[in-house]
């Protein structure tokens, strides 16, 4: 298309190899930023959307209320270390800051 408009570009000798799928990288930010939502969709939602293994369902105010009362730091620590059937970091390789963002996202949805 650019060539048709008069632009000149060097063509590569071979197409670039497809990179392997990398884990979703999310910026550390508050729950409303979209970062927490991205990690929730990648890792947390697998169980929290359906309440698998006793996990509180996303948006279930009654199930989340006693957990929210423990505080964001306690919830984040549980998510990082794992609790009950939940593996550490929900089985992801996300950073601690990213886990906190996902916890904030889930807590915000349950308020």
C-alpha positions in Angstrom: 0.0 0.0 0.0 2.8 2.4 0.9 4.7 1.4 -2.3 1.6 2.3 -4.4 1.7 5.8 -2.8 5.4 6.2 -3.8 7.0 5.0 -0.6 10.1 2.8 -0.8 10.6 0.1 1.8 13.2 -2.6 2.0 11.6 -6.0 2.1 12.9 -8.5 4.6 14.6 -11.6 3.3 12.4 -13.9 5.5 9.3 -13.4 7.5 9.8 -13.1 11.3 9.2 -16.2 13.2 6.1 -16.2 15.4 7.0 -15.6 19.0 5.7 -18.0 21.6 2.7 -16.8 23.5 3.9 -14.9 26.5 2.0 -14.4 29.8 -0.2 -11.3 29.9 1.8 -8.5 31.3 -0.3 -6.0 33.3 0.8 -2.8 34.9 0.5 -2.4 38.6 -2.4 -0.2 39.1 -5.7 0.2 40.9 -8.5 -2.3 40.4 -10.4 0.1 38.1 -7.5 0.4 35.7 -8.1 -2.6 33.4 -4.8 -4.2 34.6 -6.6 -6.2 37.3 -9.3 -7.1 34.9 -6.8 -8.5 32.4 -5.2 -10.7 35.0 -8.6 -11.8 36.3 -9.5 -12.9 32.8 -6.2 -14.7 32.3 -5.9 -16.5 35.6 -8.4 -15.8 38.3 -11.6 -16.1 36.4 -11.1 -19.8 35.7 -12.2 -20.5 39.2 -13.8 -17.3 40.5 -16.4 -17.1 37.6 -17.9 -20.4 38.6 -17.0 -20.7 42.3 -14.8 -23.7 41.7 -13.4 -25.4 44.9 -15.3 -22.9 47.1 -13.8 -19.8 45.6 -16.0 -16.8 46.0 -17.7 -16.0 42.8 -16.9 -12.8 41.0 -19.3 -10.1 42.1 -21.0 -12.1 44.8 -21.3 -9.5 47.6 -22.4 -12.0 50.3 -19.5 -14.3 49.6 -16.9 -11.5 49.4 -18.1 -9.4 52.4 -16.3 -11.3 55.2 -13.2 -11.5 53.0 -13.3 -7.8 52.3 -13.5 -7.2 56.0 -10.0 -8.8 56.5 -8.5 -6.0 54.4 -6.9 -5.7 51.0 -3.4 -6.6 52.4 -4.7 -9.9 53.8 -6.6 -10.8 50.7 -3.5 -10.0 48.5 -1.2 -12.0 50.7 -3.7 -15.0 50.5 -3.7 -14.7 46.7 0.1 -14.5 46.5 0.7 -17.4 48.8 -2.3 -19.5 47.8 -5.1 -20.6 50.1 -7.0 -23.8 50.3 -7.4 -25.2 46.8 -6.1 -22.0 45.2 -2.4 -22.3 44.1 -0.1 -19.4 44.8 -0.9 -16.5 42.4 -3.7 -18.5 41.0 -1.2 -20.6 39.2 0.1 -17.6 37.2 3.6 -16.0 37.1 2.2 -12.5 37.7 4.1 -10.1 39.9 2.9 -9.4 43.4 1.8 -5.9 42.2 -0.3 -7.5 39.4 -1.9 -9.9 41.9 -2.9 -7.0 44.1 -4.4 -5.3 41.0 -6.5 -8.4 40.3 -7.6 -8.6 43.9 -8.6 -4.9 43.8 -10.6 -5.6 40.7 -12.5 -8.5 42.3 -13.1 -6.6 45.5 -14.4 -3.6 43.6 -16.9 -5.8 41.8 -18.2 -7.2 45.1 -18.8 -3.9 46.8 
